[in-house]
């Protein structure tokens, strides 16, 4: 090995006396990373994976401290957000590492010899290097926080002769066109979510999924759903009401963080919940520092607070008192899925579990948050991973609607409220019947349910019919799969026709009663 890559063992450096004790899995991670640094050449890069909430900042801050002591060289830590910069600098200081933050206010670094570690915003450092304002010397290790973001790639060319350690919860690039294995040669896998939950380091998630028709969503060039198509879907009245109902059913009175894919949607969520009398505030990247601090302080101190947000709290945000995460959006990004849910995984003495409400079919796309994941396969074959992702159509085909308990109570006078569209269709065709008989049978059953459970008159029955919208949509969806007619215009027409005929059947039934 060259002089810059002489062997060292980070685990031989004793833990500091500042009270920062490491958990066993964190010490094990440092050993794995140390072994890999010794094994590889100077220009080889390592990627370290550990779930959100596992203490990545603690681990790489301790690695930086030990590396500096073991080699006499300096460490550069790159982040993509100012909040992460501040958190990292604070953690390094607690570990006794004298560090300097290079942000937009720093134009030059004439005092770099006074520091052993630098924490830099990626865009700022890139600009300073290009302008020849900053030239860091004696750097032996570069650490990249949230390494799955691609903005860091522009800096790699300046550090080709040193090791780069990327850290992330999900070793899957934010862009399907820029796989991470192009920049990192080795993957070191840390403790799994399940083990961290079982060992009491993370809270256990209980997930509730509400079926959402995603056929109107469009996929953008980055491989995820576009903001425009998401706004059109999640901004409509029906989806806002579904969100409110889901909150009241599964999270009423709990501190709740809602993730959206558009600012207009988030403002709509704010208006919907505010009108319903709930304590809620909105936060997005347009908020200034003072406003952001005020909102987050309110969120922390208010027991039943609801915070609706857009893209700003997925990283660099740590509020252990969060009790419920609502995914009011769909995503095809496994990284984002884990980041959003991870915001609720911090434990407290009185908190060992939290709730996840999924309104984007994300559970059916990725599995449960703590399900086993083959990170090595994803790292080595990201394109195959994306190819194997379940399509929205397949997800919806397999989704079986389960009427909420509160709604079932409104139809408790009916013995059986289920209707197997596929089985009815099969029997109808076998006896030579017409497919439209299946829709009529479904309408007849829905009409019967509404009539049997109406408390007084026809108007009560019609009100009950309006509550069946999700059930109606689900039956129509499965009917369309059977008949192979799935165009959007056809489904819209069929749903409108179904509701019209259902209301007609209810009215006719009450007219006959009066006769």
C-alpha positions in Angstrom: 0.0 0.0 0.0 1.1 3.6 -0.5 1.9 6.0 2.3 -1.6 7.4 2.2 -3.2 4.0 2.5 -1.0 2.3 5.2 -2.9 -0.2 7.3 -4.8 1.0 10.3 -7.5 -0.4 12.5 -10.2 2.1 13.6 -11.3 -0.3 16.3 -7.9 -0.1 18.0 -8.7 3.5 18.9 -10.5 3.7 22.2 -13.9 5.2 22.5 -13.8 8.8 23.7 -14.6 9.9 27.3 -17.5 12.2 26.4 -20.2 9.6 27.2 -20.9 8.7 23.6 -21.2 5.0 24.1 -21.8 2.9 21.0 -24.4 0.2 20.7 -23.0 -3.2 19.8 -24.3 -3.1 16.3 -22.7 0.3 15.8 -19.3 -1.0 17.0 -19.7 -4.0 14.7 -20.4 -1.6 11.8 -17.2 0.3 12.5 -15.2 -2.9 12.5 -16.7 -3.9 9.1 -15.9 -0.5 7.6 -12.4 -0.5 9.1 -11.7 -3.9 7.5 -12.9 -2.8 4.2 -10.9 0.4 4.2 -7.8 -1.6 4.8 -8.7 -4.1 2.2 -9.3 -1.6 -0.7 -7.0 0.7 -2.6 -7.0 4.4 -2.1 -9.3 5.1 -5.0 -11.9 2.6 -4.1 -15.2 3.7 -2.5 -17.3 2.0 0.1 -21.1 2.3 0.6 -22.5 1.6 4.1 -26.2 0.8 4.5 -28.0 1.3 7.8 -31.8 1.9 8.4 -33.1 5.4 9.3 -32.9 5.7 13.0 -29.9 3.4 13.4 -27.5 6.2 14.1 -25.6 6.7 10.9 -24.4 10.1 12.0 -23.1 8.7 15.2 -21.2 5.9 13.4 -19.5 8.1 10.8 -18.7 10.8 13.3 -16.9 8.2 15.4 -15.2 6.8 12.3 -14.0 10.4 11.5 -12.6 10.8 15.0 -10.8 7.4 14.9 -9.5 7.9 11.4 -8.0 11.3 12.3 -6.3 9.8 15.3 -5.1 6.7 13.4 -3.7 8.4 10.3 -3.1 12.0 11.1 -5.1 12.9 8.0 -8.2 15.0 7.7 -11.8 14.0 7.0 -14.3 15.8 4.7 -18.0 15.1 5.3 -20.4 16.1 2.5 -24.1 16.8 3.0 -26.9 18.1 0.7 -28.9 20.0 3.2 -28.1 22.8 5.7 -30.0 20.9 8.4 -27.7 17.9 8.0 -24.7 20.1 8.0 -25.6 21.6 11.3 -26.5 18.2 12.9 -23.3 16.6 11.7 -21.1 19.5 13.0 -22.8 19.3 16.3 -22.3 15.6 16.6 -18.6 15.9 15.6 -18.1 18.5 18.3 -19.7 16.2 20.9 -17.2 13.5 19.8 -14.3 16.0 20.3 -13.6 16.5 16.6 -12.7 20.1 15.8 -14.6 20.8 12.6 -15.5 23.7 10.4 -18.7 24.0 8.3 -18.3 25.2 4.8 -21.6 26.8 3.8 -22.7 29.7 1.6 -21.4 32.2 4.2 -17.8 30.7 3.9 -16.0 32.2 0.9 -12.5 30.9 1.7 -10.8 28.7 4.3 -7.5 30.4 5.3 -7.6 28.8 8.7 -8.0 25.2 7.6 -4.9 24.1 9.5 -6.9 24.8 12.7 -9.3 22.0 11.9 -9.1 18.2 11.4 -12.6 17.8 9.8 -14.7 19.8 7.4 -18.5 19.6 6.9 -19.5 21.0 3.6 -22.7 21.6 1.6 -22.0 19.9 -1.8 -23.1 22.8 -4.0 -21.2 25.3 -1.9 -17.9 23.3 -1.9 -18.2 22.6 -5.6 -18.6 26.3 -6.4 -15.7 27.3 -4.1 -13.4 24.7 -5.7 -14.4 25.8 -9.2 -13.7 29.4 -8.3 -10.4 28.3 -6.8 -11.4 29.8 -3.4 -11.0 26.6 -1.5 -8.4 23.8 -1.8 -8.5 21.4 1.1 -5.2 19.7 1.9 -4.2 16.4 3.6 -7.8 14.9 3.3 -7.6 11.2 3.6 -11.2 10.2 3.8 -14.4 11.7 2.3 -17.7 10.7 4.0 -20.9 11.3 2.0 -24.1 11.5 4.0 -27.4 10.4 2.3 -25.2 9.0 -0.5 -28.1 7.9 -2.7 -28.6 11.5 -3.8 -26.7 12.2 -7.1 -25.6 15.7 -6.4 -22.4 14.4 -4.8 -21.1 12.9 -8.0 -19.8 16.2 -9.3 -17.3 16.3 -6.4 -15.9 12.8 -6.8 -13.4 13.9 -9.5 -11.6 16.1 -6.9 -11.0 13.1 -4.5 -10.0 10.3 -6.9 -6.9 9.4 -4.8 -8.6 8.9 -1.4 -11.3 6.6 -0.1 -14.9 7.8 -0.2 -17.3 6.3 2.4 -21.0 6.8 1.4 -23.7 6.2 4.0 -27.4 5.7 3.3 -30.4 3.8 4.5 -31.1 2.6 1.0 -28.3 1.8 -1.5 -30.5 2.7 -4.4 -29.8 5.8 -6.5 -32.4 8.6 -6.6 -32.1 8.3 -10.4 -32.6 5.1 -12.2 -30.1 6.3 -14.9 -27.3 6.7 -12.3 -26.8 3.5 -10.4 -24.7 3.7 -7.3 -22.4 0.8 -8.2 -20.8 3.1 -10.8 -19.3 5.2 -7.9 -19.0 2.6 -5.1 -17.1 -0.7 -5.4 -18.2 -2.3 -2.2 -21.3 -2.4 -0.1 -21.2 -2.9 3.7 -24.6 -3.9 5.1 -25.5 -2.9 8.7 -28.2 -4.2 11.0 -31.7 -4.8 9.5 -34.8 -2.9 10.5 -36.4 -6.0 11.9 -33.4 -6.7 14.2 -33.3 -3.1 15.4 -37.0 -3.3 16.2 -36.7 -6.7 17.9 -33.7 -5.4 20.0 -35.6 -2.3 21.1 -33.6 0.3 19.1 -36.4 1.3 16.8 -40.2 1.4 17.3 -42.5 -1.2 15.7 -44.7 0.0 12.8 -48.3 -1.0 12.5 -49.4 -0.3 8.9 -52.9 0.3 7.5 -53.3 0.5 3.7 -56.2 2.2 1.9 -56.7 1.2 -1.7 -56.2 4.1 -4.2 -56.7 4.0 -7.9 -53.4 5.2 -9.4 -54.2 4.9 -13.1 -54.1 8.7 -13.6 -50.6 9.0 -12.3 -47.7 9.6 -14.7 -44.1 8.5 -14.3 -41.4 11.2 -14.9 -37.9 10.9 -16.2 -36.5 10.2 -12.7 -38.6 7.1 -12.5 -41.1 8.4 -9.9 -44.6 9.8 -10.2 -44.8 13.4 -11.4 -45.9 16.2 -9.1 -48.5 17.4 -11.6 -50.3 14.1 -11.9 -50.1 13.5 -8.1 -51.6 17.0 -7.5 -54.6 16.1 -9.8 -55.3 12.9 -7.9 -54.6 13.8 -4.3 -56.0 17.3 -4.5 -59.5 16.2 -5.4 -62.3 16.2 -2.8 -62.7 12.5 -2.7 -59.0 11.8 -1.8 -59.0 14.6 0.8 -62.1 13.0 2.4 -60.5 9.6 2.3 -57.4 11.0 4.1 -59.5 12.7 6.8 -61.4 9.5 7.3 -58.3 7.4 7.5 -56.8 9.8 10.1 -60.0 9.7 12.2 -60.2 5.9 12.0 -56.5 5.1 12.8 -54.8 8.1 14.2 -57.3 10.3 16.0 -55.6 12.4 18.7 -52.1 11.2 17.8 -49.2 13.4 16.7 -49.3 13.0 13.0 -46.9 13.8 10.1 -48.4 13.8 6.6 -46.2 13.5 3.5 -47.6 14.9 0.2 -46.2 15.1 -3.4 -47.3 18.7 -4.1 -47.7 22.0 -2.3 -51.3 22.5 -3.5 -52.2 19.1 -2.2 -50.7 19.9 1.2 -52.5 23.2 1.4 -55.7 21.3 0.6 -55.0 18.9 3.4 -54.5 21.9 5.7 -57.8 23.4 4.7 -59.6 20.0 5.0 -58.3 19.3 8.5 -58.7 22.9 9.7 -62.3 22.9 8.6 -62.8 19.7 10.6 -61.5 21.4 13.7 -58.1 19.9 14.0 -54.8 21.5 15.0 -52.7 21.4 11.8 -50.0 23.4 10.1 -48.3 23.3 6.7 -44.6 23.3 5.9 -42.7 23.3 2.6 -39.3 24.5 1.3 -40.6 28.0 0.8 -40.7 28.6 4.6 -38.0 30.8 6.0 -35.8 29.7 8.9 -37.8 31.6 11.5 -41.1 30.2 10.3 -39.7 26.6 10.0 -38.4 26.8 13.6 -41.7 28.1 14.8 -43.7 25.3 13.1 -41.4 22.6 14.3 -41.4 23.9 17.8 -45.2 24.0 17.8 -45.2 20.4 16.4 -42.9 19.2 19.1 -44.8 20.8 22.0 -48.4 20.0 20.8 -49.5 16.5 21.7 -52.1 16.0 19.0 -50.4 18.2 16.4 -50.9 17.4 12.7 -48.2 18.6 10.3 -48.7 18.4 6.5 -45.5 18.7 4.5 -43.9 18.5 1.1 -40.5 17.0 0.5 -38.8 18.9 3.3 -38.9 16.5 6.3 -37.7 13.2 4.7 -34.1 13.9 5.8 -32.5 16.1 8.5 -35.6 15.9 10.7 -35.7 14.0 14.0 -38.8 14.3 16.1 -39.2 11.1 18.3 -42.7 12.2 19.5 -44.3 11.5 16.1 -46.9 8.7 16.6 -48.3 8.4 13.1 -46.9 8.7 9.5 -49.4 9.2 6.7 -48.2 8.6 3.2 -50.6 10.8 1.3 -48.8 10.0 -1.9 -47.6 7.2 -4.1 -43.9 6.7 -4.8 -41.8 4.3 -6.8 -38.7 5.2 -4.7 -37.8 2.6 -2.1 -35.4 5.2 -0.6 -38.2 7.7 -0.1 -40.6 5.1 1.2 -38.1 4.1 3.9 -37.2 7.7 4.7 -40.8 8.8 5.2 -41.7 5.9 7.5 -38.4 6.2 9.3 -39.5 9.6 10.6 -41.8 7.8 13.1 -39.4 5.0 14.1 -37.6 6.8 17.0 -38.2 5.3 20.4 -39.0 7.0 23.7 -39.5 5.6 27.2 -43.2 5.7 26.6 -43.1 4.9 22.8 -42.3 1.5 21.4 -44.6 1.5 18.4 -46.1 3.9 15.8 -48.7 3.9 13.1 -48.3 4.1 9.3 -51.3 5.0 7.1 -50.6 4.3 3.4 -52.7 6.1 0.8 -50.6 5.3 -2.2 -50.5 1.5 -2.4 -46.9 1.7 -1.3 -47.2 -1.2 1.1 -48.2 -3.5 -1.8 -45.4 -2.1 -4.0 -42.5 -2.4 -1.5 -43.8 -4.6 1.3 -43.8 -3.7 5.0 -41.2 -1.3 6.2 -39.5 -3.9 8.3 -39.7 -6.7 5.7 -36.3 -8.3 4.7 -34.6 -6.6 1.8 -31.8 -8.0 -0.3 -29.7 -4.8 -0.4 -26.8 -6.4 -2.1 -28.9 -7.5 -5.0 -30.5 -4.0 -5.3 -27.0 -2.4 -5.2 -25.6 -4.7 -7.8 -28.7 -5.0 -10.1 -30.7 -1.8 -9.7 -32.3 -2.0 -13.2 -33.5 -5.5 -12.5 -35.0 -4.3 -9.2 -37.0 -1.6 -11.0 -38.0 -4.0 -13.7 -39.4 -6.4 -11.0 -41.4 -3.7 -9.2 -45.1 -4.5 -9.2 -47.0 -2.3 -11.6 -50.0 -0.3 -10.3 -52.3 -2.4 -12.4 -51.1 -5.7 -10.9 -51.3 -4.2 -7.4 -54.9 -3.1 -7.9 -55.8 -6.4 -9.5 -54.8 -8.2 -6.3 -56.2 -5.7 -3.9 -59.3 -6.8 -2.0 -61.4 -4.1 -0.6 -62.2 -4.4 3.1 -65.0 -2.1 4.3 -63.8 -0.1 7.4 -65.3 -1.3 10.7 -67.1 2.0 11.3 -68.8 1.7 7.9 -69.7 -1.9 8.5 -71.7 -0.9 11.6 -74.0 1.2 9.4 -74.9 -2.0 7.5 -75.1 -4.4 10.4 -78.7 -5.4 9.6 -77.5 -7.1 6.4 -76.2 -10.7 6.9 -73.6 -10.6 4.0 -72.2 -7.4 2.6 -69.5 -9.1 0.5 -69.7 -9.6 -3.3 -67.1 -11.7 -5.2 -67.2 -10.1 -8.7 -64.8 -12.6 -10.2 -66.8 -15.6 -8.9 -70.2 -14.1 -10.0 -68.7 -13.3 -13.5 -67.4 -16.9 -13.8 -70.8 -18.5 -12.9 -72.7 -16.1 -15.2 -70.6 -16.9 -18.2 -70.6 -20.6 -17.5 -74.4 -20.6 -17.7 -74.5 -18.6 -20.9 -75.5 -15.3 -19.2 -74.4 -11.8 -20.2 -71.6 -10.0 -18.3 -73.8 -7.0 -17.5 -75.9 -9.3 -15.3 -73.0 -9.2 -12.8 -73.3 -5.4 -12.5 -77.0 -5.7 -12.0 -76.6 -8.3 -9.3 -74.1 -6.1 -7.5 -76.5 -3.1 -7.7 -79.3 -5.2 -6.4 -77.2 -6.3 -3.4 -76.1 -2.7 -2.7 -79.7 -1.5 -2.9 -80.8 -4.2 -0.5 -78.1 -3.2 2.0 -79.2 0.5 1.9 -82.9 -0.3 2.2 -82.4 -2.7 5.1 -80.3 -0.4 7.1 -82.1 2.9 6.4 -83.3 4.2 9.8 -86.4 6.0 8.5 -87.0 6.7 4.9 -85.7 6.7 1.3 -83.4 9.7 2.0 -81.6 7.7 4.7 -81.1 4.9 2.2 -79.7 7.3 -0.4 -77.3 8.7 2.1 -76.1 5.2 2.8 -75.6 4.7 -0.9 -73.1 7.6 -1.0 -71.0 5.9 1.6 -70.5 2.9 -0.7 -68.3 4.8 -3.2 -65.1 2.9 -2.4 -66.9 -0.5 -2.5 -68.5 0.5 -5.8 -65.2 1.5 -7.3 -63.6 -1.8 -6.2 -66.4 -3.9 -7.7 -66.2 -2.0 -11.0 -62.5 -2.3 -11.1 -62.6 -6.1 -10.8 -65.5 -6.2 -13.3 -63.4 -4.3 -15.8 -60.6 -6.9 -15.3 -63.0 -9.7 -16.1 -64.4 -8.0 -19.2 -60.9 -6.7 -20.3 -62.4 -3.2 -20.6 -60.1 -0.9 -18.5 -60.0 2.4 -20.2 -60.4 5.4 -18.0 -63.4 6.9 -19.8 -65.2 3.5 -19.7 -64.6 3.2 -15.9 -65.8 6.7 -15.3 -68.9 6.1 -17.3 -69.6 2.7 -15.6 -69.2 4.2 -12.2 -71.6 7.0 -12.9 -74.1 4.7 -14.5 -73.8 2.3 -11.5 -74.6 5.0 -9.0 -77.5 6.3 -11.1 -79.0 2.9 -11.3 -78.4 2.2 -7.6 -80.3 5.4 -6.6 -83.1 4.5 -9.0 -83.4 1.0 -7.5 -83.6 2.5 -4.0 -86.3 5.0 -5.0 -88.4 2.3 -6.8 -88.2 0.1 -3.8 -89.6 2.8 -1.5 -92.3 3.7 -4.0 -93.5 0.0 -4.0 -93.6 0.1 -0.2 -96.0 3.1 -0.3 -98.2 1.4 -2.8 
